[in-house]
Structure formats: C-alpha cells, structure tokens
C-alpha cells in the first residue's frame, strides 16, 4: 500500500476521513504510524495528496487530508481478457489496476473452464477490493471498470465492433504472423486469450470484428506476465 | 507446460528419454496423451523438438525424441534483484526464466528482511525446479544461472563494476529523474530493489559502480510486474 485509497463513505468532512479495517491494519503493522505522521492518500475517482494522522486508536485513524495532485494518466487501453483461472484472477486484477488499465472486459472462450465463472473472487465486492489493492500499490485513484460477458459470440458480434471503432485493435495470438507493434501510444483494444489460447474459430471471429492477430515472439507467456509485457510494449510513453 | 524439458538423466539413448514425476503427471492429467501422441520437448541446454510417446504407463512415459530446433534467443540481460519476499520469490523465478533472463543475481538490501534468506525455495533444487517451470511455460531450454550474494557492499564494490564494464547499466528507482530508456536491445545490467526500494545510500553505491538511476513513471509496481515491464521496454526486439 503506497497510498491509502479513501472512499466517499470514509469522509466525515471535506478534509477529514476515517480509516479502519485493512488500511488501518497496514498503517499500524507495516507503516507503524503514530499520531502526527503524514501518509500518502488519494480519493477514489479524485485527487491524491497527504493525510496527517490526527487521531489514532486500535479501531480507527482519523486523517486530515490535503488532496492537490492529479492521479497518473490512465492507459488508453480497452483490455479484453478471457476469464483467467481463479487462482490467477485476483493477481491479474491487481496487476491491471496497478498498470493503469481502466477498461477491462472478462469474456468467455472455449478454453475457459465453466468452473472459472463460479469463483467468489468475481463478486462485485471482491473485484473492487482487488482493484483497490492494485491502485494502492501503484498510487492511483481511478477505479477501473470491469465488465463480464459469459457468452463469447454475442460479445464479439454485437459489442466488440463498436469498442474497436476508431481504435487500433489487436488480438495476442502465438500463431499470428505479425509481431506486436511497439509504442503505439494511442487508443487500443487488446484481446488476450486463456491458457492454451483462443481457438482458431475464436481468432477468426475476433479478426472479423476488426482485431489484428499479433504475436509476442517465440515465447509463450502466462497471462499475468503477458499483460505487463504487452502494456509496456504498446504504451511505453504512458507508463 | 508448453514443452517438456528433458535432462541428461532422462535419456536412455541419444533419441530416447523417459519421463516420470511432475512432467508425466502433466502428460496424463492435462494433455491426456495416449501412446503414439507427439508432445513438444526440449533438452536442457540444447535443442527443442518433438517426442513421440512410444510407451506409456502410470509411472513413466518413454519418448522417441527428435531435437532439431534452436531455443529462443536469450535476453542480453544481467538482472540484479534484491531478494524478494518468499511468497513472491518462486513466481519471480518462473517469470524471469519465462522471459529469457539467463543471468540472475539475488542480492541483499537494507529492506530485505533477514528471514527472506531462510526460505526453502532458495535451495538449489527448488530454484532449479521453478526455473524449469518457467522454461517449460515459455518453450526454452537454456537454464538461467542464479547467483546469491547475501552481503550488499562486497557485491556492489567488488563484483558489480566488472559486470557493468562494457554494458549499459541501470538501477530502477522511483526517485530517479531520468525515465527508463526504451528498446536498448544491447547487453544491459538492470538492478531492481526490494519492496520499498533501495535506500539512498544503496542507490549511491550502485551509481558509484556505474549504474544509472532510471524511473518507470509515476506508478510504483511490484517486482513481479516491474520485471516484465522493464524487460519488454528494454528488449522489445528480443521478445
């Protein structure tokens, strides 16, 4: 937690907020704050700045906050991910949030096992909590929007074409003949398949919707590694 | 496991190898091979190719192997990492191996907790096993060399200058004024600190040894995310 993210419900006055729970535990056990200390804070959806600990108990910390700096720029990226395996999902949410992804779509694919959609990590509350952890890691305040589409074909036929319109659109696919471009730094839609990749049928449908197949070289990377590699490659000027 | 890595001890003839243990379990339970199937294989330190399953039991699989393709090019990178927290260490080893890092140094730093060095994951066998998982993920055969230096100062004063000689050398440091360069694609030494970063003293010592401080923008990334981001940024032509 390199920044404590404050939500509307934490504020008791425009410049006063009360922290409890996980964030308070972090202040106590990791940062080891005492009254009078200053900690980095940000308001969800708003500015970042500092909070002075004006009151500290075992159950809450009251902060006098000054919010005067903008959060880092969002990535101009719409990331379309085949729903990852649950044990990797939380970490991928955190990584996406930390990298500045603001528009994330979780979609179905042939190689997404049905059970993946049953994970409790997919609840609104858990998704929000893991995105918060990513924002707090990288010092950002802008909560990503996550959208879930459990049917591949309606998403690709009915929604993807309008997402792609006016943007660069790519599907990362080890079998593609074109290498992934570098430093695009422009609005981009990027689709990444599941472990084992999209099927040829799926790649065809994504291409029909306007996405260009690109490869990342001979190495096959896990999704959690491919996301930072691709983001860094496409948006070197934005990180 | 996108490739089964074969070691010298697995070979019973120049073109015959026997798999057991984890790799056999993967063939049975994930790939669900039957006798006659072909699976991707590579020989540790050598060529890659295919293995035809000529005999399959519950305890071993005998493969007729043809090795005729080179592994992907190694990254021209010497990666110097402050020893990560144990729960992240295994994953970082796998990620480094998957990305093509071949020269990894694990060093001490003020913010590396002493207990990190006690982890059983640091045994030769566990390090090798996790590097193998990374190579098998990305389809590579060249085992990285991992070197452990539990004292910061002797490493930085006595060893680092000769590693740096004739190479680009960087230390990733959020406080640096220079942004990390892109597409260097040349022999490079890259130092990455622990959670919380190198101390100012340590950055000074790394700079004295020839490393230039560079930042990655306003976001503070976990080491497991920073490594792929930096590798992708520095070596876009090599991935």
Contacts between the chains, C-beta under 8 A, distances in Angstrom:
chain1	res1	chain2	res2	distance
A	2	B	220	4.9
A	72	B	217	6.9
A	72	B	218	4.2
A	72	B	219	5.7
A	95	B	222	7.9
A	95	B	225	5.4
A	98	B	219	6.6
A	98	B	221	5.9
A	98	B	222	7.0
A	98	B	225	6.1
A	99	B	219	7.2
A	99	B	221	7.5
A	99	B	225	7.0
A	99	B	229	7.7
A	100	B	219	6.5
A	137	B	220	6.5
A	137	B	221	7.2
A	137	B	222	6.2
A	138	B	219	3.9
A	138	B	220	5.6
A	138	B	221	6.2
A	139	B	218	6.7
A	139	B	219	6.6
A	139	B	220	5.8
A	140	B	219	6.9
A	182	B	182	7.9
A	182	B	183	6.9
A	182	B	236	4.8
A	183	B	182	6.8
A	216	B	239	5.9
A	217	B	72	6.9
A	217	B	238	7.8
A	217	B	239	4.6
A	218	B	72	4.2
A	218	B	139	6.6
A	219	B	72	5.7
A	219	B	98	6.6
A	219	B	99	7.2
A	219	B	100	6.5
A	219	B	138	3.9
A	219	B	139	6.6
A	219	B	140	6.9
A	219	B	239	6.6
A	220	B	2	4.9
A	220	B	137	6.5
A	220	B	138	5.6
A	220	B	139	5.8
A	221	B	98	5.9
A	221	B	99	7.5
A	221	B	137	7.2
A	221	B	138	6.2
A	221	B	228	7.8
A	222	B	95	7.9
A	222	B	98	7.0
A	222	B	137	6.2
A	224	B	224	8.0
A	225	B	95	5.4
A	225	B	98	6.1
A	225	B	99	7.0
A	225	B	228	5.0
A	228	B	221	7.8
A	228	B	225	5.0
A	228	B	228	4.1
A	228	B	229	4.7
A	228	B	232	7.0
A	229	B	99	7.7
A	229	B	228	4.7
A	229	B	229	7.5
A	229	B	231	7.3
A	229	B	232	4.3
A	229	B	239	6.7
A	230	B	232	7.6
A	231	B	229	7.3
A	232	B	228	7.0
A	232	B	229	4.2
A	232	B	230	7.6
A	232	B	232	4.0
A	232	B	233	4.9
A	233	B	232	4.9
A	233	B	233	7.6
A	233	B	236	5.7
A	233	B	239	7.8
A	236	B	182	4.8
A	236	B	233	5.7
A	238	B	217	7.8
A	239	B	216	5.9
A	239	B	217	4.6
A	239	B	219	6.6
A	239	B	229	6.7
A	239	B	233	7.8
